[in-house]
Structure formats: C-alpha cells, structure tokens
C-alpha cells in the first residue's frame, strides 16, 4: 500500500523488492534521520528502513520543533497508516525509545495493530523516568550536557555557525524529554528488546531491563560495549543482532 507514498516525516530506504517488513528508526534528542543513514540497506532487500524526520532539522529546518514526546507519537501514528500493510518493527534510541513506546500504544489503540517488535535503546521505561532539567538552564549547560553524552551532535555544537542552526531543535528535544515525566506504564501487545551501552553515564543495564514489566509477550536485553552512543562504534554488532531478531518476524 505504501508504494509511491511520500511523507515529510519519513526518509525511506526502499529495496528492489516489495518489503516483507519495515523497520522504523527513531533518533535521540537532537538527532535526525541522517543518524540512521548507514542502516538504510543493512537488513536485506525485503526490509524497508524508515528513518523518522523530526521537525526543526535537515529537510524540516524551517518548521518549529515539537516539545512533547506525545505530540510526536500522535503525528507518527497517523502518518504510518499507509505503511502498516506489512509488519512494522520499531527501534528508538534514548528519547526515541520513549516515542517508540508511545507510538506502540497509539498503533494498538488507533489501528488495532502492534509492532512486530519494539526495540528500546538507552532509556528507562516510563514508570522509572527521572527528568533531567539541569541541561535546560542556559545554552552553555545544554551544550555541556550534549558533550557529556557524546555523539555527532557534540561536534556540530562546536562549530559556532552550525550551533545556531541545530541548537533550537536540541533544546526543544531536551524540553520534551524533561516534560515526559514518570507515569504508570501500560503493557505492550508486542515483544520488547532493550539495548544499552555498558558504560552509559545515564543509565544502567538493570534499569533498561525494567522494560520487562511492560512486555508480557516477551523481553530480552542486550548489553554492548560503549557509552550512550554505543550505536556508532558497535554498529556492526548491533545491526547483526537486530537482523537476527527481525528474521523470525516474517
């Protein structure tokens, strides 16, 4: 059904054959669809990767960024309607994991379907969240927080010209994370896999493992070497692990 469909929210990496499964990738706070560019054709010809384009960056730089996790999930739940003709797996990193969870709930409620698999990376489940507001104090504090976590965003902020372009979206995303405070978790109608870097300064493996309480259909945890952006150095291992988990889904 999605053949020929265009969406400002989604960067599509279509294969030569019709997809048997789609993988939706949700970036971290301050991140963009380009973060998952190297994943585009990494899962086989019959897996179509969809990288989410948040407002306020790259192709959507002129748009106001969202400041609530729930609003992003609401928009995506509607946008994904034409893409549900085949199973949909979801991978969210950091803030993206919270968006993925809220999206899964909305897919269940609105479209009477659930992701084939929800993969949450470096993020606590909703009932254990503790908002970090120190980074919102001023630009210097926000830049320092991004630098502490590492990743490509820290390099962008080091350039004064690029900083002016990317800082509004980063601030909006950190605001969304701060507003998404602890709430009772609702169980998901899909299996869940948690990922975390062994030396992540923000979260421990046992905290990611707490997603098991919201996953009555099954939970698994994978700990990989690295920090909050273990995805960069451990790309090959992570992609291989995801590929193996997707295979049984179709």
SVG drawing of the C-alpha trace seen along z (x, -y; Angstrom):
<svg xmlns="http://www.w3.org/2000/svg" viewBox="-8 -31 42 48">
<polyline fill="none" stroke="black" stroke-width="0.4" points="0.0,0.0 2.9,-2.4 4.3,-2.1 4.8,-5.7 3.8,-7.2 5.7,-10.3 5.9,-11.6 7.8,-14.6 8.1,-12.5 9.8,-9.5 13.0,-9.0 12.5,-5.8 15.2,-3.3 13.3,-1.1 14.8,2.1 14.5,3.6 11.6,5.9 8.4,5.1 9.1,5.1 8.1,8.0 8.8,6.0 9.5,2.3 11.9,1.0 11.1,-2.4 14.1,-4.2 13.5,-7.0 16.5,-9.2 17.7,-10.5 17.2,-14.1 18.8,-16.5 19.2,-13.7 18.0,-13.4 17.1,-10.8 20.6,-11.0 21.9,-9.3 20.4,-6.0 21.6,-6.5 24.1,-3.6 21.2,-1.3 19.3,-2.1 20.1,1.1 21.7,3.1 18.9,5.6 18.3,7.2 16.4,6.4 13.0,7.2 13.3,4.9 12.5,1.3 14.0,-1.1 12.1,-4.2 14.1,-6.9 12.0,-9.5 12.5,-13.1 11.7,-15.3 10.6,-18.9 13.2,-21.6 16.2,-20.0 17.6,-19.0 14.8,-18.9 12.4,-20.4 14.7,-23.1 12.1,-25.8 9.4,-24.0 9.0,-24.6 10.3,-21.6 7.9,-19.7 8.4,-19.9 6.3,-16.9 7.0,-13.3 3.3,-12.5 2.8,-15.0 5.5,-13.3 3.9,-9.9 0.4,-11.3 1.7,-12.6 3.6,-9.4 0.6,-7.2 -1.4,-9.0 1.5,-9.2 2.2,-5.5 -1.3,-4.4 -0.3,-3.6 2.8,-1.7 1.0,1.0 0.3,3.4 3.4,5.4 4.8,6.0 6.4,2.9 9.3,3.2 10.4,0.1 13.8,-0.9 14.2,-4.0 17.3,-5.4 17.2,-7.4 14.3,-9.9 13.4,-7.8 12.7,-4.9 10.0,-6.9 8.5,-8.0 8.5,-4.4 6.7,-3.2 4.0,-5.9 3.7,-5.1 3.2,-1.4 0.3,-2.3 -1.3,-4.5 -0.9,-1.9 -2.7,0.5 -5.5,-1.9 -6.0,-3.6 -5.1,-0.9 -5.7,2.3 -2.2,3.5 1.1,3.7 4.7,3.5 6.2,6.8 9.0,5.9 9.8,2.8 13.5,2.1 14.3,-0.4 17.9,-1.7 19.4,-3.5 16.1,-4.6 14.2,-3.8 10.6,-2.6 8.0,-5.3 7.4,-4.4 11.0,-4.8 11.8,-8.1 13.6,-10.9 13.6,-14.1 17.0,-15.9 16.3,-19.6 19.7,-20.9 20.6,-21.0 17.8,-23.4 19.3,-26.2 21.0,-28.0 22.8,-27.3 26.1,-26.6 24.6,-24.0 22.8,-22.4 25.9,-22.3 27.8,-20.7 25.2,-18.0 25.3,-17.1 29.1,-17.0 28.9,-14.7 26.7,-12.2 28.9,-12.3 27.8,-11.5 27.8,-13.6 25.7,-16.4 28.5,-17.5 30.7,-18.0 28.0,-20.1 27.8,-22.4 31.5,-23.0 31.1,-25.0 29.6,-28.5 27.8,-28.7 26.2,-25.2 25.4,-25.7 22.9,-28.5 21.1,-26.1 21.0,-23.0 20.6,-24.4 16.9,-25.2 16.0,-21.6 18.2,-20.2 16.7,-22.5 13.2,-21.5 14.0,-17.8 15.6,-18.2 12.4,-20.1 10.3,-17.2 12.4,-14.7 12.1,-16.8 8.3,-17.1 7.9,-13.3 7.9,-12.6 7.2,-9.3 3.8,-7.7 2.4,-4.3 3.4,-2.1 0.8,-0.3 1.7,3.2 2.5,3.6 1.0,6.1 4.4,6.9 7.8,8.3 10.4,5.8 14.2,5.9 16.3,3.5 19.8,2.3 22.3,0.3 26.0,-0.6 27.9,1.0 29.4,-2.3 26.5,-4.7 26.8,-7.6 23.0,-8.0 21.5,-4.5 22.4,-1.1 21.5,2.3 19.2,3.2 17.2,0.0 16.7,0.9 15.8,4.5 12.8,3.0 11.0,2.8 10.3,6.5 7.4,5.4 5.7,3.8 6.3,6.7 4.1,9.7 4.8,11.0 8.5,11.3 11.6,9.3 15.3,9.6 18.3,7.4 21.5,6.9 24.4,5.0 27.1,3.8 30.5,2.1 30.4,-1.7 28.6,-4.6 25.4,-6.4 26.3,-6.3 27.5,-2.7 25.5,-2.5 28.3,-4.2 31.3,-2.0 29.2,1.1 27.2,0.6 28.1,4.0 27.2,5.9 24.0,4.0 22.8,4.4 23.6,8.1 21.7,8.5 18.6,6.6 18.8,8.5 18.7,11.8 15.7,10.6 13.8,9.4 14.2,12.7 11.5,14.6 9.1,11.8 8.4,12.7"/>
</svg>
